[in-house]
Amino acid sequence: MVNWKKVEPSDAQQEAIQNIFAFFAKVIVPLCLLLVIFKACFVYIRPNEFGIKQVNVGLKTGVQERVYTTGLHFIMPLGFEVMHRFPRDTQVFELTNYRETASQAARVEKVAHIQTSDGFFADVDVSILYHIVDPYKVITMIGPGKLYEDNGIIPKVEPKLKEALGEMTTEEFYNSPLRVEKANKAKDLLDIELRPKGISVDHVLIRYFYFSEQIQKNIEEKKLKDQLVFTNQSKAKASTEEAMVYKVRQEGEANIKVRLEEGKAYVMKKNADRDLYVRTKKAEGDLLVKLAEAQKTELINEAYQKKGSDRLVGLKMADVFKGIDIIVLPSSGKGGMNPLDLENSLKVFGVDSATSGKD
C-alpha cells in the first residue's frame, strides 16, 4: 500500500506562479482584447476587391455610395456596420456538362441547350468573361455576396445565347467566322442587359458544341460529300492552272528560241559585215599596191627609154660578171680586150663613150 503525502510548494515556486498569472493578466489578456477589437472594427480589402459599407445603426443607414479600395478600413462593430466585398478582377462563368474541363475558379452550370433555326438542338459549351465595374449598382440592384451570379448572370446568359446562336442553322455552326460573329452578338446582348447593373461582359467564347449522334452523322456525311465536290473542283482548277502554266512555259521557251535565233542571225550579219569590210579594205590595199607596182614599172620603162639608158644597160651587163671568177679574153687583135682601156670596154658592152659623155 502506497502512502501519499501532500507536498506544499515552496515560497519561490508560489512567487513564480503568481508572476506568470500577473504576466497573463497584464500582457496576454490585453493583447487578446486588442486583437478581438481590431478584428471587429477593421476590415482589410484585398488588391483584387471592392468594398461597399452598409450602415445598419446610425444617422445615415443603408448602403453607402463610397467604394472602398485596397487597405484597412474602420467599421462599427456588433453589426452596426457591415463591409461587403466584391471582386475587381475578371470573373469566369462557364456552361458545360464536363466540369473537369472548366476553370477551377469558374462558376459552372449545365451546358446551354440551343435550338437552331432549322429546328435541331445543339448543346454548346460556353465561357463568359466579365468583371464588376460598379459595386454600388451591383449591391443595390442585384444584392450582396454572390447574388450577382445567381440573380445577375445565370438568368440572362442562356436566353441571350439562344437569341444570338439560334439564328444559325445546324451546318452554320461549323462556320467559324459566323460562329464568332454570333458569339460577339450574344456578348453585346448580355452586356446591354448587365451594364446598367454594374457588370461588364468582356467575352463570350464558344468552346465546343454537340449534336445528337444521328444529326452529327448526317452532317459529317454531307460535309464529306461537300468536301469531295470541293476536292474535285480544286483538282479541275488545278489541272486548268497547270495547263495554263504549261502553255506559258511553252510560249516562254519558244520566245527564248526565237530570241536566240535572232541573236545568232545578228551575230552572223555582223560577222558578214566585218568580213566584207575586211575584204573590201584588203582589195583596195591590193589595188593600190598593184597600181604602185605598175607605176613603178612604167617609170622604170620610161627611164630605160631616155638618154643614158644604154649606160645603165651596160652597168647591168657588168653585174653579170660578178659571179665569174675567171674569163679568158683575147688581149690583141680587133676583138682583143684590154681591161685598162675603159673606152674599149664600154664599146664591148655597146656603150658609146662620146654619146654618154654628151648625155
Beta strands, then each sheet from edge to edge (+ up, - down):
strand 1: 42-45
strand 2: 49-55
strand 3: 62-68
strand 4: 71-74
strand 5: 81-87
strand 6: 91-95
strand 7: 107-109
strand 8: 112-115
strand 9: 121-132
strand 10: 199-210
sheet 1: 1+ 4-
sheet 2: 3+ 2- 5+
sheet 3: 7+ 6+ 9- 8+
sheet 4: 7+ 6+ 9- 10+
end
